[in-house]
């Protein structure tokens, strides 16, 4: 901490009463701490979330205010952003979020989520970047730096080992310390050291017996002592359980979902323990000092603060740019894509996700989007009146017992352990009949159109805070619908919109063309349409393994998910592709996979050990310009180590026929290692000895 800032903060603390100090350490409203008007100290105002600044709630209850001033730019989810493999875009999307948070008068934005995707079933995976710690940190650091350009603190979450929603308040994560440090902590380390994140949010769960927001091991030993972190630590909402433990560790602010603010552990109970001598007031002073230092860094006390803005044209353009680069072309075996605009006459779109909007779901990621372009709107608005684009529902989601969260769900979010594993919907004869009717309609129409595009996947009944999936199966009888449609239209284009992978085994071998979209923000439908029509050449790459089934994931084979009172990370280092590649388990689509409308050739790999970098050439050998993400993996050759691990990547643009040298900095390479360069984890083009 800067000495001048610390001295100013300590001077202010000396002027405060005990009530004023404790008022800064806990929520006084649902998203605010108490200010001290007589000293010119404002409240600290916070907001979710990762996909845009959340709508406004009344201060003491989870009721939306309902005015028109909290509509915002809806940004692609972190999974979509990670699929771009574009550090520059990550920084620019972070700056959009930071500028909009400041424009809405916020001081702390509760983002980004950087937990590792241990299992594809975690309900909040769409909020996280990747299964890989290197890719996660490489995207998170510029994102954080972008947010903080606008006098807003990024609050990275959830620290740490928060990889499931089931029993998230109480589940005890059992994990070897080496695995914790090499898989689950590197992104947090880079976020606070290189990214400069001004705030960290503690997780709900327990780690090796301690609640994360009361953990001396996590917050004191690792975060404060080893990483020399001097920023503010904020609890997740309702994650503090003991006054003495919270006061004794490096937690600074307690937030929760209830309106009995004075009863919070760090409120009146803390004051009473200070007065009784059980807790020293100097421990409170240190927490207040850190909070004041944050306010000074954000220029909250000196009148020199940036004002920010929201819903600007430039923000919407940047959301579109990120959405474009997030689309992943999984299969294009017969070259059906891109569609030839001049040949299009009649298009049939089938599936709820062609028309469904997603901004207002997902739990704390929900926002009020200024607008959201659906795939149906995206296609029709681009093709105009000379092409007939029709829509049929194909399937219906109504009746699913895993309903989207309703207004005020936060009030009960601490019940039943804080989360659960969703169950398959119960049989309902009326619902089955309705879906059969919708299927028959879609199948009967499919052969009457020149082009048929299916747009299905998941929604925020399944990708949602507080709810893990039971398996990876597509809901709403979509497998049956897709199979029947492919019987009639084997040339049908299949598009999946979701935040987590799904099983495709029932139809993937018969589908020649498959495109993966995400919750891609307000311009997601526009970006998808551009890719389908060839206006944008796809360049997205998977930031996670797409398993054939969840039982091909190491968390379910070697470890436990979701566990009971505890969950054992028995898979150790073998997370995601590390497990599949090492033990020869075939994924549906591998980590780093993503096709293009053009082709790239790699050549001339050489290692420059002294400078810590590698050089190689990439040439665009196809018929159109495009972007390629070259990925660098290392095979360490050690016993009981993963077969390979990502250690570098670079995304480059090449015109048709253009050839460029790529230089990528990598870690120090020891003898016996092998450097691998390729287009995905299973499409290795070049190798050299270390």
Buried (B, 14 or more C-beta within 10 A) or exposed (E): BEEEBBEBBBEBBEEBEEEBBBBBBBBBBBBBBBBBEEEEBBBBBBBBBBBBBBBBBEBEEBEBEEEEEBBBBBBBBBBBBBBBBBBEBBBBBBBBBBBBBBBBEBBBBBBBBBBBBBBBBBBBBBBBBBBBBBBBBBBBBBBBBBBBBBBBBBBBBBBBBBBBBBBBBBBBBBBBEEBBBBBBBBBBBBBBEBBBBBBBBBBBBBBBEBBBBBBBBBBBBBBBEEBEBBBBBBBBBBBBBEBBBBBBBBBBBBBBBBBEBEEBBBBBBBBEBBEEEEBEEEBBBEBBBBBBBBBBBBEBBEEEBBEBBBBBEEBBEBBBBBBBBBBBBBBBEEEBBBBEBEEBEEBBBBBBBBBBBBBBBBBBBBBBBBBBBBBBBBBBEBBEEEBBBBBBBBBBBEBBEBEBBEEEBBBEBBEEBBBBBBEEBEEBEEBEEBBEEBBEBBBEBBEEBBBBBBBBBBBBBBBBBBBBBBBBBBBBBBBBBBEBBBEBBEEBBBBBBBBBBBBBEBBBEEBBBBBBBBBBBBBBBBBBBBBBBBBBBBBBBBBBBBBBBBEBBBBBBBBBBBBEEBBBBBBBBBBBBBBBBBBEBEBBBBBBBBBBBBBBEBEEBEBEEEEEBBBBBBBBBBEBBBBBBBBBBBBBBEEEBBBBBBBBBBBBEBEEEEBBEBEBEBEEBEEEBBBBBBBBBBEBBBEBEB
